[in-house]
Amino acid sequence: MKRNIVFGFLVVFILVALSVLPRFVVGEEKVTMPFGGKENVKFAEKMWKSMEDYQMWMIQSDMAPGKSPHGAFVRLYYNVVNLDGKPYHVIIKDNFMPNKQLAAVTVMLQREAGYDPDNNNWFWVKYDADGTVSKNDKGMALAGRVAKGMDMGCIACHKKADDDDYVFVNDSKM
């Protein structure tokens, strides 16, 4: 009988531990993961829909030679898009392969004040040519504060832009 009570207690303890553990892991992920989470992907998917027909936007560049990681050729677009009733500045870069086939679309969208004040509130996302959110080699979605705090990636590179605006197209050395 004593053995059954101990066994029962052990089973209950394990079940409670297993039901609580995922909450801690998910909660920790929200705090530590600056990009790739469900909220970032959901926002990026809404973004893609709001940018429908962006190739027709009035403010766009000609195709120009590109640099890694954006492709052999690039084309830039600028506009203001509405998401959830809020206007956002957005810069889109089409990334082309050497044969001028579209390989990816990279986007910077300036979010509301407080989103990421350390990095001018920019939201970063890389889409495959078909509009799905790209993933890195570890399977993380490239949406949100991509590579925040790392030596390489969107934020680390764009931090080098003149005037601390994270935008190279208006730099004097371009």
N, C-alpha and C positions, 0 to 999 in steps of 0.2 A: 504494500500500500504506500509506504514511504517512497519507494522507487517510482510509483505512478505519479505522485505529487511532484517530485523533483522533475520527472520527465515532462509533465504538463507545464510546470513553471518554465522550463527551458524552451519548450515549443512556443509558449506565449511570448517570452522574451525575444526570441529570434524573429517572430512575426512582427512584433512592434518595432524592432530594430530595422527590419527590412522595409517597413512602411514609412519610417521616418527618414532613413538615409537618403532616398532620392530627393527629398525636399531640401536637404542641406546641400547636395551636389548642385541642384538647379539654382538654388539661391546663391551659391558661391559663383556659379557661372555668370549670372547676371552682374555680379560685382566685378569680376576679374576679366571677363571677355569683352574687349572694346569693339569687336566686330564678329560677324558670322552668326549671331544669335537669331532666333525666330523673329524678334521685333525688327531687327535690321533688314532681314530678308523680306519681310512683309512690306516695310516701307519702300525698299528697292523695287519690289514688284509693282506697287502703286505708282512709283516714279516712272517706271517704264511705260505704263499705260498713259500717264500724263504727258509723255514726250512723243506720243504717236505723231508720225509725220514730221519729226524734227528736221529731216532733210529738206523740208520746205521752209524752214525758218528764214527770216529776212537777214539775220546777222549770222554769216558763216564765212569761213575762209575758203580759199582754193586748196586743192590737195597740195601738200608740201612734203618734203623729205622729213622723216621722223627719226626718233632716237629710241633705243631700248629703254623701257620695256614696251613702248607703245607701237612699235611696228616700223616697217620700212617707209611707209607714207602715213600721213595723218590729215584729217580735216576737222576743223573746230566749228562749233555752233554755240550760240548764246541766246538765252531767252529767260523769261520769268514764267514759271509754271505754277499752277495752283494744285495743292494737295491738301485734302481735308479742309478746304476753305481758306488756306493760307498761301500767300504768294512766296515763292522761293526763287532766288537767282540760281541758274544752272548753266554749267559749261560742259559741253559734250565733246569728246574726242573720238572720232572714228579711227580705228587702228587697222591699217591695211598691210597685207603681206607684200613681198616684192612684186608679185604679179598683179597687184592692185585689187585683190579680192579682200573683202571685209573679213577681218579675223576676230575683232572684238570691239566693244564700245565701252570707253571708260568715262565716268561722269563724276563731276564735283558739284554738289548742291549745297548752298549755304543755308544751314538750318537756323532756327530761332536762337536768340541769345540764350546762353546757358547750356546749349547742347554739348559743346566741347570748346570752352573759352580758351584753352591752351593752344588751340589750332584754328582759331577764327571761325569756329562752329561749322566747319566743313564736314559733310557726309560724303563718303567715297564709295563708289561701286564699280565693279567691272562686270560687264555682261558678255556672254557669248554672242556671236553674230545673230542668233535667233532670238535674243532678248532674255534668255535665262541667266540667272545670276551665276557667274563663274565661281569655281572653287579652287583653292590652292592644292598643292600636292598632298596635304594632310586632310583634305576633304572639308575644309572650313570655307563657308561662303564669303566671298570678297565683297562685303557690304557693311558699312558703318564707319567706325574709326579704324580703317584698315592699316594694320601694322603700327598702331600707336605705341610709342615707346621703344620701337625697334630701330636698328641702324639702317635698315633698308625698307623700302616700301613707299606707298603713296605719301604719307605724312612726312617721313624723313627726307624724301626728295623735294617735295613742294615747299618745305620749310626754308629751303635755300633761295626761294624767289625774292627778288628785290622788294623793298617796302613792307616786308612781312605780310603780304596779302595772299601768299600761297599760289599765285598765278604768274606764270612765266610769259605769257603772250604780250604783256605790256612792259616787260623788262627792257632796259636800254641795250643789253648785250644780246638780244635775240636777233 
